[in-house]
Every structure is written in structure tokens, then in C-alpha cells.
Amino acid sequence: MTTNLFFTSLISMVADLSIRMSAEQRYQRLLQHLGRIFPCDASALLKFENHSLIPLAVNGLSEDTLGRRFIVSEHPRLARILASDQAVRFAADSDLPDPYDGLVESADDQLLVHDCMGVTLFIDGEPWGVLTLDALTPGTFDHIDPIELSTFISLTAATVKAAGLITSLEQRVRYATQTLLKDNTAQQMIGDSDCMKTLRNEISIVAPSDLAVLILGETGVGKELVAQRIHSESNRADQVMVYVNCAALPESIAESELFGHVKGAFSGAIADRTGKFELADGGTIFLDEIGELPLSIQAKLLRTLQNGEIQRVGSDRQIKVNLRIIAATNRNLQQEVSAGLFRPDLYHRLAVYPMQVSALRERGKDVLLLTGAFLEKNQQRLGIKKLRLDQDAKQALLAYDWPGNIRELEHLLSRAALKSATTENRQADFITLSLAYLNIMPVQAKQLSHQDLKTITAPSAPINLKNSVDEFQRQLIQQQLAAQQGNIAATARMLGLERGNFHRLLKRLELT
């Protein structure tokens, strides 16, 4: 490249250091400068964390790349780059698989990377991550000036360090506590949509306090993950977090499960038992599906929240507990209070800091980021090569309404990955998932079309109205049952039916 263009780009990079922008914007600008100085088809900035390289910015790569996590031990090219203190270039005929094969955006989804190089970024003498450049044409990087590359890498490291300094030390420490969770990869909150940024900001505000948090949202949006994130960023992060599924607690044993019992308290109580609240002492208790708790248990829970004391079943002794309450529900608890199904005093105790988790259909291109993460997970689980999506599949995922939210997306991609893992596909460089593997309708109908109305109002033959209505009800109920993962209570609420009436309807339609 010309000397003038090189120095002009460097001056722009230096100027960027003084401009106020987010870390994500800095990283993306960095790749834009890289593309001007060293033309390539794709580039990426990845941070090394917990034995994986996490993409922070990409240029020329599929959007779902940002959701992927490249475990270094499974990607020999990335491992070689990370192990070197010099730029590493791979021959066009290298037999080492390229992590970006099939991810480079191009007119031909089947094109493979033919020229690849990368360099480790060191911050204060420690490897921070890697910068990679890829091209589809062999020999693209033959004439890169090593002095220009070295200068660019030095400025890149300065940019990364500046972005890190701008990010508060407190936030970085809290993120580090995520390593205490049992599955690091699964616990990451993936998404760049505005609603996800707002959610992360709310978590950072409320987490350091001991305020009770009520997490609201539809089934499958990730309310448990939000609870885990609050705990991991709290002052109790090094203490236990106890999970309770209130929907799975029969009323007959709910009190014993929550508060414990003493030997002989009831038939079958052959020994003292420690309840969930006592186990969570010093840490956090997460009460999932809190709206399912019977009114009788709600009253006893309220007493615990008011006094910070529990009493085991069969005992008169009060036990002090110091814990943080996080609750979650897919119900509208204010409506439940109005209907007399939930205690208003308990609601106000729990909803000190209410937090709404957006449905997946409201999160835009986060669908593709999550897709990338789930595809990586399935590659490891099934022991297959790289899974990629074609353009039609991506558009279908973006257009779909996701009634089952993130859980539905995860299950759909698991099925698609399993279908694709044929003997023939395992021999390919990568596996491309088409719309046929996904088996979803790109757009769910919201209303009847004019043609539908015409068909209904002017039937060509006599129809049985009752049978037609029954069949429509069956299809609608089956669809909602699938979206709610078979949860009958949740399906009844989605359809606006009382649970007893819904059971009778299921029986009449022979859907039991």
C-alpha cells in the first residue's frame, strides 16, 4: 500500500483513542482501519478467556460468528497463533482446518479460506487475544510489509488497552466471578440488542445491593440465567446460590422443602432435614416460577422475608437466615393479585426491583448470535465438524416468531444438528444447515388473508361447523403446548383459560 495511506490510517487510529465511544465501537473501528491498510476478505478480534477465544468484533464474517466460542484446544490454527509472539501465516495448502471456513460472507457459501494469518495481542506482557486476517484468494498477504504490520499491531494493543481501562475494574471483577458457575459457556448472556444492553445495565445496578429482585418474562427467555448473573455480580458471589422450582413443589411437602423439618414432625420424617432457605444462608435463593406457590405457603414465605427467620416444620425454634431473594415468573403477578391468587404483601416484598426479560422475537439479530453459540455447542456434543447456516436458514430464523423463545431455538438447532450428522456430511469440510433441516415456517400468520376469508365465507361444499371449530382448537392447543414445553398451566394462561376448564377442554378434544 502507499505510504500516505498507511500513515493516514495510523493517524486516524491514534485520533480514535481520544474519542469517546464504547469498547464494541472501538473494536469495530479497529477492524475497519485494518481492512484499509491490509485488504482482506475477513478479519476478527478475539479475546482469550477461560481456554476459549471469544469474538468481540468481526468484519466480513457471518453475524452468528459473534455468538461462537472457539475452544483453543479444538482449533489448531488459533492455538498456534496464540502460542507465538510473532505473526503466524498458514500456507494455502495447510492441512490444519480453518475456524472460519464457511463463515466468510460471500456470494458462494461453499468457499473456503485460502490465505490466513494471525497475531497474538499482548497487554502488559500477557496474551490478551488474537487478531486474524483471512482471504479467499491464495497469496493475498504475500506483500505485507512486516514493519507496517508490527506498527499496526502495536497501535491495536494500545486501542485494546484503552478500551479495557475505560471499562470499570469493578465490572471486570464481577464478570470474573462467572467462573464459579458450573458451566461457563452456558452462563454467558449473548446479545447486542438494545433490550439486552438495558438488561445488562440493570443487572449491574441492582446486583451489588441486597434488594429483592423479581424477574419477569415469558417461558424460555432465560430468567434463570439472569438470576445467576445477578448472583455472580453481587457481593455474595463466593457463596452458594440455591435454586427452587416452585412449580414442582407439591403443597403437601412445600413447607418442608423450603424451611426444613425435625425428626418426627410428620409420618416419614425419620431425621432432621435442612430446608432450602437454611442451605442458602449467606448466599442467594432463587425462587423460580414463584407464581405457582399455593397461598398457604405464600403466607409463610412472607413471614420469612419480613423477619429474616425460618422455623422448621415440627419445631418452635426460630433460625436466623441472611440471604438474598431473587424470584422469577412468567405470570402477570399484578393480575394474579387482583384475582386473589397471589398475596399483595408478598408481591410488594418480592418486587422491590422488578426486571423484565425481553422475548426473543423482540431481540432482532440476537437470534443469529445465539444460533452461533448453540451450533458450537452441538459441534462439541456430537463430535462433528463445523456447522454453518445458509442464507435462507438465517432469514427464516430472523423471521420466525419464537413462541418458545431461546429454549425453542436451542432445541430446534439441536435437532437440526443431529439430522445433519450423517456419515456423508461428517466427511465434508463443514456442514451447511439449510431451511429443510430447521423445519420451521419463516413467518407465523397473524391474521387470516383475504383468500382465507373468501374460502370461509364461500365454501365449495357443506361443512360441519362444530367439527371445524374443534379441529382448529386442537391445532391451536397443540401449537401452544409445544411452545410451552408441554406445561399445561402455562398453556392455559397463554390461551386465557381457567386451568380446570382447560383440562375439561383437553378431555373433550381427546388431547389428554
Salt bridges, closest charged atoms under 4 A:
ASP16 OD1 - ARG29 NH2 2.60
ASP16 OD2 - HIS33 NE2 2.81
GLU49 OE1 - LYS47 NZ 3.91
GLU63 OE2 - LYS365 NZ 3.25
ASP64 OD2 - ARG68 NH2 2.92
ASP98 OD2 - ARG77 NH1 3.38
GLU105 OE2 - LYS394 NZ 3.79
ASP115 OD2 - ARG89 NH2 2.93
ASP124 OD1 - LYS161 NZ 2.84
ASP142 OD1 - ARG89 NH2 2.60
GLU170 OE2 - ARG174 NH2 1.78
ASP210 OD2 - ARG236 NH2 2.99
GLU218 OE2 - ARG361 NH2 2.35
GLU233 OE2 - ARG229 NE 2.75
GLU255 OE1 - LYS300 NZ 2.56
GLU257 OE2 - ARG273 NH2 2.90
GLU278 OE1 - ARG312 NE 3.10
GLU292 OE1 - ARG331 NH2 3.12
GLU292 OE2 - ARG493 NH1 3.16
GLU292 OE1 - ARG499 NH2 3.62
GLU309 OE2 - LYS320 NZ 3.76
GLU336 OE1 - ARG331 NH1 2.52
ASP345 OD2 - ARG343 NH2 2.85
ASP366 OD2 - ARG363 NE 3.07
GLU376 OE2 - ARG68 NH1 2.89
ASP401 OD2 - LYS446 NZ 2.96
GLU410 OE2 - LYS377 NZ 3.12
ASP470 OD2 - LYS466 NZ 3.03
ASP470 OD1 - ARG508 NH1 3.28
GLU471 OE1 - ARG474 NH1 3.41
